[in-house]
Each structure stands twice: as structure tokens, then as C-alpha cells.
Amino acid sequence: MELAVTPVHPKARKRFWALAGGLLLLGAALLFSICQGAAVFSPLSAWQILSGGAGQENFTILYHVRLPRLITGALTGVNLALAGCILQGILRNPLADPGIIGVSAGAGLAAMAVMILLPNLASLVPMAAFVGALAAVALVFFLSWENGIHPLRMVLAGVAVAAFFGGAMTALMVFYSDRVQGTVNWMAGGFAARTWSHVYMVLPYTLLGLAGTFAGSRWLNALQMGEETARSLGVRVERVRLYLLVLAALLAASAVSVAGMLGFVGLVIPHMVRLLTGADFDYLLPSAAIWGAALVVGADAAARVAFAPIEIPVGVFMSFLGAPFFLYLLRQGMQRGR
């Protein structure tokens, strides 16, 4: 008697490789980041140093400098990728990312104001960026509300708020041109001098975002079928949109508060992963989180060692990767519209 073998569906195979490939890439990025730099270690020696305990210079380099930096980068990548997935889902706009709702501009303005006007309180920059990002989201929500939230109104309000805050940042640069130098690296985005305090700052939001996002994946799937269909399935569309928007804002704001103006992650990663997993958010979200962490950690390591001893802010490196991808998406959209 022969047993029937059920063939594996091609989409299931792609989803498996999206997760497995992301985990492999993340592991390789973490290993490269911990081992490479001004001081080079083999994986075995790095493990021996970390497991050997404190009291040696190499332990300080690995545990107090590189490890918090790469963990902060990984958590930032998770948060930005999830925020991008959520925003593209609720706005039904493939070009949506955290910058489209003014998060980056609000965070940048608040952080720049502290760095320029209150330089003695530089330790408050991450918190100020977080508050500024949430204030921007609240303003976008207020401006776009009219008997509910409409995706197009939210996009237009986000563009307006981002432009307004961008103008305010330019005004600060003009009026305080002698103090701008200290803000350049933060505005470019990067993880230099990140410590365990930054890890502890962003970790709770990552855990909260992971739990909240996966719990809301079925709502995102329902919204893709249109508002009327979603309502017929029992989804309270306006309430769900508000919940998901606040969740995306928390994720993006926490990332910006520790990484600065780091762009394109929330735009690039959802599109890359969607090619493998499809549009089902039950599979898209976990894969995007893994790939987002891998991309940011890998890009940060590359930006750190590519032109050593000069370190390029990872935000600049991401712009070189993200801008061509954005133009590709724009061109594809124009071709489909013909």
C-alpha cells in the first residue's frame, strides 16, 4: 500500500524561506557586526572574551561598545519594518513609511531644538525625539479626522505636517548656524556611541509592538479587502485604524529616538518580504521584523567598516540603498497605471 504524498504549495515554500533566509541573514549580520571593526575578532575568540567576564580591554570593546550598538540596531530595524507594514496596510499605499505621517519630522524638530537651544540637556534628546514624534502623529490625526479617518486625508495631512516641521528645522539651522554641527550626525541617522541605556529604552516598545502587531494582523488582512468587506466581517474600521496608527507611531517614534533620522527601512523591507510571503500579514509581519533587523544591523556594520577609520552614518548608507528602490517602486506604479 502506497502512502499519498501531499505536495508542498509553492507559496508555503516561499514563506518558509522568507523566515529561514531572514534568520540566516540576521545571524550573519550579527556575527559580522560583533567581530569586525578597529579591533578584529574571530567568532570563537569573541565568544571566549564575552564568556570570560569583565576585567579586560577586549571585553569592554565587545560588551560595552559593539553589543549594545548591534542590539539597538536590530530593535530599530524591527520597529521600523513593522511600522512600515502597518502603515502600508491601513493606508493601502505601497509607498507609505513612518515618514509619511510626520514621525521623522516631528522627532527631528524636537531633538534639534534640544541639541541647539538646550545643549546642556543633551541626555534628553531621545526622550524629546519620542515626544516630538508622538506630537506629530497626534497633529496628523487631528487634521485628517472628519467623521472618521480616510487614508488619503491622512497621507495629505502627513505630508503637510512633515513639510511644516521640516521648515522649522531649516529655520533653526539658519538662526543658530554656529550650533548646527552637533546635530549633523543625529540628523543623518546612526548608532555611534549607543549604550545599554538605549537598548533598555527601545526594547519595551519593540516587545509591545510585536505583541500588538501580531494580534492585529487579522485586522490588517481584513482592511485589504476594503472597508465595506471589513465591516461585514465585524471589524470596527475606525477604531482599528486608530489602534494600528498609534501602534505604528509608537514603533517608529521609539526607533527614531535612538537612531535619529533613519529612513527607507519601513519602505523597503515590506516590499522585499511581500515578494516571498504574499500580502497575508500573518506571514508578512514576522518575516519583515526579521529582515528589518538584519538589514539595519548589516548596513550599520558595513557603514562602520567600509571606509575605516572613517565611519559613515548608517542613514547615509541606507539612503544609497533606499532611493533607487523607491524610484523602482514609483516606476512600477506608473507602468501599472498606464
N, C-alpha and C positions, 0 to 999 in steps of 0.2 A: 504494500500500500504506500503510495507516494504522498508526501505532505505538500500541500499547496504553499507556495512561497508568495507572499504579498509584496509586490514591487514597491520600492520607496518612491514616494512622489518627488519629482524634481524640486518643487518649492521647499519641501521639508529638508531635502539635502542642502539647498542653498542656505536655509535658516540655520542649520547645524554648522555649516562652515562660516557663517557670519559670526556666530558666537565663538566657535573654536578658533577661527582665524584672529578674531579680536583679542582673545585671551593670549594667544601666542605672541601677537604683535605687542600687546601691553607688557608681557613678561620680558620680551627682548628690549623694549624701550626702558623699562625699569632697570634692567641689568646694565645696559649701556650707560644710563644716566648715573648710576651709583659708582661705576668703575672708571669712567672717563672724566678727564679734567686736567688741571695743572699737575695733580698727582694721579698717576695711573695705577690701578689695582686689577689683579685678576679676580674673577668671581670667587675663587676659593680663598684667596687672601682677604678679600673684602668680608667674606663670611667669618673667617677666623678672627679678624680685627673686631667686628661687631659683637661676636660671641665671647670675645676675651675680656670685655669690660672696659671701664674708663681707665684713665691714667696714662694714655699715650697719645701722641700728636695725631697719628692716623685715625684713631677712634674719634677724636674731635672733628676731623675733616668729614668723616663719613656720617657720624651720628648727629652732629650739631649743625652741619652745613648742607650736605647733599641730601640726606634722608628727609628732613622736613621740606626741603625745596621740591623734591620729586613727588612727595605725597601731596603737598599743596597743589602742584601742577595737575596731578591725577584727579584730585577732587574738583578742581576748577574745570577740567575737561568734562567730567561727568555732569556737573551743574549746567554748563553752557550747552552741552549736547541735548540734555533733557529739556532745557528751556526752549531751545530751537524746535525740537519735536512738538512740544506743547503748542507753541505759537503758530507753527505751520498747520497744526491740526485745528485749532479753534478759529484761526483767521482764514483757513483754507487758501493760504497764499504760499506758494513754494519758495518765495523769496523772503519770507519772514524770518527774522532772527531777533535776539534780545535788543539790538539797536533800534528796531523798528518801533518799539513802544517807549523810546526815550530813556531806557535804563542807563545805557552807557553815557549819554549826555548829562543826565541828572547826577550820576555818580562822579563824572569828571568835573562838573562845575563845583560840587560840594568839596571834593578833595582838593581842587586847585585853590578854592577860597581859603581853606585851612592852611595849605602849604605857603600861600603868598601872604595872606593877611595875619595869620597866627602861626608863624614859623616855630615858635617855642612849644606848640602843641602838636608837633608832627606825629606823635604817637596816636592821635585821634583820627588820622587820615582814613584808615579802613572803616571806622565807625561812621565818619562823615560821609564817605562814599556810599555806604549802605543806606543811610538815611536819605541821601540825595536821590538814589535810585528809586526807593520806595515813594518819595515825594513826586518824582516824575511819573511813575505809574498811576498814582492817585490822581494827578492832574489830567493825564490822558483819559482815565476812566471817567472823570467828571465832564470833560469836554465832549466825549463820544456818547454819553448817555442821553438817550431820547426815547422814552418808552422801551427801554432795553438797549442792549449793546449790539450794534451792527458792525461786522468785520471791516467793511470799507471805511466807515466813520472812524473806527479805532486806528486804522492804518494812517489816515489823513491827520488825525489828531496827534499820533506819534511822530509823524514827520514834522508837524508844526512845532511841537514841544522840543524835539531834538534840534531843530533849527534855532529856536529861541535860546535854548541853553548853550548851543554852540556859539551863538553871537555873544552871549555873556562871557564865555570863556575867552573869546578873542578880545573882548573889552578889558578883561583882567590882564591879559598879556600886554596890551597896549599901555595901559595906565601904570603897570608895575613891571615894565620890561627889564628892570635891573634885578628882579627876583625870580624870573621865569626859569632860569637854568635848573633849579632844583626840582621842577615839575616835569621836565622833559622825559626822564626815564619812566616815571609813573604813567604819563600820558601814552607812551609808546607801548606799555604793557610788558610785564616780565616778572620773574621770580627771584631776582637777585636779593640777597640778604633776607630771605624768608626764613622764619624760625618756627619752632614748635607752637608758639602762640598763634601763628597764622593757621596752622593745621587745626588747632582746637577751635579757632574762630569759625572756620568754614565747615568743619566736619558735621556739626549738628544739622546744618541746613542741607547738607548732602543726604544724610540719613532720612531727614524729614521729607526731602524732595523725592527720594527713591520710593519711600512708602506711599506718599501721596500720589505720585505719578502712576505707579503700577496699579494702585487702587482705582484710578480714574481712567485707565486705558480703555475700558469698555465704553465710557462716555465719549472718548475721542473717536473710537470706531463708529459710534452712532452718529456723531456730528458730521462725519464724512459722507453720510447718506442724505444730508440735507436736514434743515430744521424741522420740516413737517414730519418726515420719517422718524426723526429722533423723538419728537413729541409723541408720536403714535406708539413708540416703544417705552414710553413712560419717563423719558428724560426731561427734567426741568431745564430747558436750554439756557435761559438767562442765568439761573443760579449756578449751573455747571460751568458756564463760560467765566463767570466771576471767580469761582473757586480755582479753575485752572489758570486764569490770568494772574491771580495773586500768587499761586504756586510758582509759575514761571518767573514772576518778578522776584520772589524770594531767592530762587535758584540763581538767576542772573545777577542780582544785586550782591549776593554773597561772593560770587566769583569775581565780580568787578572790584569789590572792596579789598581783595587780597592780591589780585593780578593786574589791576589797572585796566586800561582801555584795550582789552584783548578781543579782537574781532574775528569774524568769519567762522569760528568753531560751530556756533549754533546754526549756521547756514550750510556749511559744507558737509558735516557729519550726517545729518538726517538724510540728505540726498544720496550720499555714498552708500549708506546702510540700506536704504529703501530699495536700491537696485538688487540686493540679495534677499531681503526679508519680505519685500512687498509692502503694502500700505497697512497691514494689520499691526496696530500699536501694541498688541500683546507680545509680539516678537521684535518690533522695531525699537521699542524703548530700552529693553535690556541690552540689545546689541549696540545701540547708539551710545549708551552710557560707557560701555567698554571701549568702543572705538574712540570716543571723545577723550577718555583718559589717555589712551595710547598715543593719539595724535599730539596732545599738548605736551606730554612727557617727552616724546620723541623730538618734537620741534624745539622744545626748550634745551634738550641735550645737544641737538645739532647747532642751535644758535650759540650755545656756550663754547663749543669746541671747534667749530668750523673755521673761525678766524682767530683762534687763540694766539696771543694772550688777550686780544680784544674780544669783548663779549657783546654780541648783538642782542638787543631786546627781542624777546620771542614774538612780541606783537608785530615787529617789522618783518620777521621771518614768516609769520602767518599771513601777512598781507601779500607777500610774494606768492604764497600758495593759494590764498583765497580769491584774490582779484581775478586771475584767469578763469577759475571755476565759476565765479559769479557771472562773468561775461559769457561763458559757455551756456549756463542756465538761461541767461537772457536771450541768447541766440536761438536756443531750442524752443523757448516760449514764442518768439517771433515767428519761427518756421511753422509751429503748430497753429498759430493764429491766421496764417495765410489761407 
